[in-house]
Amino acid sequence: MSKRKIIKGVKIDDVRPESVAGRDILNPQGHLILAKDAKLTPDIIDRLKMLGISSIPIEVEEEAAYVDPKAMEEEIQRVNLLIERKFRLASTDNHIMMGLKEIFREVMKGKISNGS
């Protein structure tokens, strides 16, 4: 089975040295405290605690589950049908509604493909 990287919120007390920051950490004023992809050392973890940070996003690897491509395509078709039903009364001349329809379609396709 293959592995995939995900970002997971972790309590600062549970962060292990050598963990990797999954996102930039900013202070309330918007200044960078820790950059995404930075390796955490015991000193950095202690500094984050002193700054009052209680949890941070960490990059972790997890097993990627096998997804049957045929089942995924069937689910995408099912969702597309539901979206078509929901937007059936919207005029094709209504560009806002047609844009929303496409956004829903792309978001749902992404969620199905990512297994979320």
N, C-alpha and C positions, 0 to 999 in steps of 0.2 A: 504494500500500500504506500502511496506517496504522502508526502507531508506538505502542508501549506502554512504560511505565516499569517497570524491574525494579531490584532491588537486587543489586549485584555486589560481592564482596569484592575490594579493590584494595590492593596493597602501598603503604605510605605513600610510598615513593620514586617511585611512578608516579602519585600523585594530582596532578591539575592544579588550579591556582587556579580558582575559580569552580565547582568541582565541588560537589555537594550531598550532605550526609550522609544516608544512607539509613535510619539508625537512631540512637537515642541511643547515645552512647559513655560508658560508665561506668568509673570506676577500680575496683580490686579491692575497695574498701570500699563500692561501690555508689553513690558520688557522681557526679553528672553532670559530665562533662568537656566534651561537645559535644552539643547538642540535634539531634534529627532535623530535617532540612530546612535546617540551617545551611549557608550558603555558606562554602566554605573559601578562606581567603586565604593568601598565603605565610607570614605570621606564625603563623596557626593551624596550618598544616602543620608548621612548625618546632617549635612548642610540643608538638604531638602526638609528634613524633620525640623531643624531650627527655624526654617522659614514658614513653618506651619502647614506644610503640604501633607495631607493625610493619605492620598492615593495618587498613583500616576499610571498612565497607559504604558504597558510593556509589550514588546513584540515577543510572541511565543509561537512555537511550532506545534501543530497538532496533526494527527492522522487525517488525511482527506478521505472521506468515505467514497466508495465507488457508486457512481450514479449511472444507471442504465440510460444510454442516450435515447432509446425509443421511448422510455417512460418520461424522460425530460421533455421530449418533443410533444408527447401527448398532453402533458401538463401545460406547456406553453400554448398549445392549441385550445385547451379548455379555458385558460385564462383569457386568451384573445376573444373567444366566443362570449365570455362574460362581459368583457369590456365593450364589445360591439353591442350587446343588449343594453348596457347602461347608457350608451351614447346614441341609441337608435333614433331618439327624437331630436337630436341636435342636427341642425342644418349643416350641410357640408360647406355652405358659404360662411358659417360662423368660425372664423379662423382661430379664435380663442379656444372654443370648445374642441376643435379638431387638434389644436396644439396640445391641449390637456389630455386628449385621448392618446396621442402618441407618447406623451410623457408617461402616462400610466402604463402603457404597453411596454416601454423600454425599462421602466423601474421593475415591473413584475417579471419581465424576462431576465433581468439581472439577478433578482432575488431567487428565481428558480435555478438559474445557472450556478449561483454561489451556494445554493443549499440553505438559504436563510428563510 
